[in-house]
């Protein structure tokens, strides 16, 4: 029923191959006015603040993160924005309700995280997702530990296998040296602000993809 499909990832384009003769891949970008000048957080002292956004759609990922959250409950302060799986709530020190779309960048930046987590499963649904969560964390000045999956390649983040041991080792490595971790965040933020924003050149690509040839 469509003359053209516009998708954010090559993986999704491949899944839809055969359903349409004209499929365009436009990787997601962040809007400069919304994400380009967010206030950077200052260290608050106390235990490192480690957090994530939203629920985990993959059951294996949810079980994995429950083990990680429980194991580190005495070492970090856990922060969650959005839906938190019930088994983890006892360990989460701050649980923030979802906010409207136009308030999201400021809300995310206000969490004052020392480290952000972006777990993702290996199923087809997760494989077709984009790297937007990493871009948004980066714009807030947060370093990131994420799953070593295809959607999360190509950015200066710490990628790990989806095992509790690998996640625990990566998180402990970062919180043990917050100065070094902050420097990683600076590199990530600069990469995203310089290469992953919806600038004029990229807007032209969007127009070309959406308008008739």
SVG drawing of the C-alpha trace seen along z (x, -y; Angstrom):
<svg xmlns="http://www.w3.org/2000/svg" viewBox="-2 -25 43 40">
<polyline fill="none" stroke="black" stroke-width="0.4" points="0.0,0.0 3.1,-2.3 5.1,-3.7 8.2,-3.8 9.4,-2.6 11.7,-4.8 13.4,-2.9 16.2,-3.8 18.3,-0.7 19.8,1.7 18.5,4.6 14.9,3.4 15.4,2.8 16.6,6.4 13.5,7.7 11.2,5.8 13.1,6.6 10.6,8.0 7.6,6.1 8.5,3.0 10.7,2.1 11.8,-1.3 13.3,-1.1 15.4,-4.0 17.5,-3.7 17.8,-7.0 19.7,-6.5 18.2,-8.4 19.7,-11.7 19.1,-14.1 17.5,-17.5 20.0,-20.2 17.5,-22.4 16.3,-19.6 19.5,-17.7 22.4,-20.0 22.8,-22.1 21.7,-20.1 23.1,-21.1 25.9,-18.8 25.6,-17.3 28.1,-17.8 29.3,-15.1 26.9,-14.8 29.2,-12.8 28.1,-9.6 27.8,-6.3 27.9,-6.3 24.6,-6.9 23.9,-4.2 20.6,-3.9 18.6,-3.0 15.4,-4.1 12.3,-2.0 11.3,1.6 13.0,4.6 11.0,6.2 13.2,9.2 12.6,11.7 16.2,12.9 17.5,9.3 15.1,8.6 16.4,11.7 20.0,10.7 19.5,7.1 17.7,8.3 20.8,10.3 23.1,7.3 20.9,4.8 20.7,7.2 24.4,7.9 25.4,4.2 22.7,2.9 25.2,2.2 27.8,0.5 25.8,-1.9 22.6,-4.0 20.2,-2.6 18.1,-5.1 15.3,-4.2 13.2,-6.4 10.0,-4.9 8.6,-1.4 10.7,0.6 10.2,4.4 8.6,5.4 11.5,7.7 13.9,4.8 12.0,2.2 13.3,3.2 16.8,2.2 16.0,-1.0 16.6,-4.1 15.0,-6.5 12.1,-5.6 11.0,-8.4 7.7,-8.4 7.7,-8.8 7.3,-12.3 5.8,-13.8 7.9,-13.8 8.8,-17.5 10.1,-17.2 12.1,-14.1 15.6,-15.6 15.6,-17.8 14.2,-15.0 16.9,-12.5 19.6,-15.1 18.3,-15.8 19.0,-12.2 22.6,-13.1 23.9,-9.7 27.5,-8.7 26.9,-5.7 24.0,-4.8 23.1,-1.2 21.5,-0.1 20.9,3.6 19.4,5.1 18.5,8.7 19.5,10.8 16.0,11.4 14.8,10.0 12.8,7.2 15.8,5.8 18.1,6.4 16.0,3.9 16.1,1.1 18.2,-2.0 20.9,-3.4 18.8,-6.4 19.1,-5.5 22.9,-5.7 22.7,-9.1 20.4,-10.5 22.6,-9.3 25.6,-10.8 23.8,-14.2 23.3,-14.3 27.0,-13.6 26.5,-10.1 29.0,-7.3 27.4,-4.1 27.7,-0.4 25.5,1.5 25.0,4.9 27.3,6.0 24.7,6.2 24.5,4.9 22.4,1.8 24.9,0.5 28.1,0.7 30.1,-2.3 30.0,-4.6 32.7,-4.9 30.8,-3.0 31.6,0.0 29.9,3.0 29.6,6.3 28.2,9.8 24.9,10.4 26.2,12.3 25.9,11.1 29.7,11.5 30.5,9.2 28.0,6.6 29.2,6.6 32.8,6.3 32.2,3.4 30.1,1.5 32.6,2.0 35.4,0.9 33.7,-2.4 32.5,-3.2 36.0,-2.4 37.4,-5.4 34.8,-8.0 37.3,-10.6 38.3,-8.2 34.7,-7.4 33.8,-11.1 36.5,-11.4 34.9,-8.6 31.6,-10.5 33.2,-13.6 34.5,-11.6 31.1,-10.0 29.3,-13.3 31.6,-15.1 31.2,-12.2 27.4,-12.4 27.3,-16.2 29.6,-16.4 28.3,-13.4 24.8,-12.4 22.8,-15.6 20.0,-16.6 22.1,-19.3 21.3,-21.0 23.1,-18.5 21.2,-15.6 17.9,-17.4 18.5,-17.5 19.0,-13.7 15.7,-13.4 13.9,-15.6 15.3,-13.5 14.1,-10.3 10.6,-11.5 9.8,-13.6 9.1,-12.2 12.2,-11.6"/>
</svg>
